[in-house]
Amino acid sequence: MELEEINWNEEDINLAKLLRTVDLVDSATEARRLITQGAISINEERINDINSSLDFSKEYIIKVGKRKFKKIKINKK
C-alpha cells in the first residue's frame, strides 16, 4: 500500500489542526475526541495528549483508526 505523502510548512504544529488540514478527520473537534480516545497513532505510538507536538524536519506516519494513513513531512518555514 502506497502512502500519500504531504509536506507541512506551517509554523504551528497543532496536531488537531494538522489532522483536519490533511483530511484525516472532518473537524478539529473530531480530532481532539479521537486523540483522547487513543485512536491516533504517530509512527506506531498511540497519542493520548491533545497538546502533543511534532518536531521540525522529520517524517511521520499518522494513523487514524484502522484504515486511514498519511505520511507527513514537516519542514521549517
N, C-alpha and C positions, 0 to 999 in steps of 0.2 A: 504494500500500500504506500503510495507516494503522499507525503505530507505537503500541504500548501504552506509555502514559506512567506512570511511577512516581515518587512523591515519597519521598525518602530523608531522614529526620530524625534519624538517629543521629549521635552524636559521632564514633565511629570510622568512618573511611572506608577500611577494608581491602578492597582490590579483590577478593580471593578470596572473602571473606565476602559482599560486595555481589553478586557473580555468583551465589553459591549462594542467597542470600535472595530474589532476584528470579527464580529458576528458569531462569537461563540455562545452568546446569550442575547436575549431580547431587550434587557434593560439592566441598568446598574443595580436596581433593587433585586432582580433575579440573581445577579452575580453575587451580591452580598449574602443572599439566602443560601445559595449553593456553596459558598465558601464556608459559612458557619455550619453547614450540614456535612462538610467533608467531601463534597462531590468534585472538587477541583484538585488536580494534581499537576505539579510542575516538575519535570524531569523525574517522574515516578515517585515524587514525595508529596504526600497529601498536605494540603494547605487548609488550616482552620482559622487563621487570623486575618480579619478583614484588612488590617493595616500592613499586610505583608508587602515588601518592596522587592524590586528586581534590580540587579546590578547592570551598569552600562557595559557595552562591548562584550556581551555574552549571548549565546543562543539558548533558547528554552523550548522544550516541547510541552505544550499546555494541553491537558486533557480535561474535558468537561463530561462528566458521566462516563458511560461506557463506550460511546461511539464518536464523540467529537474531539478531533485532534488538530492542532496547528503548531507549526514551528515558527517561533518569533525570534528575530534577531534585533537586539536593542543597540542602537548606535547613539553616541553622544552628539548632541546638536551643536 
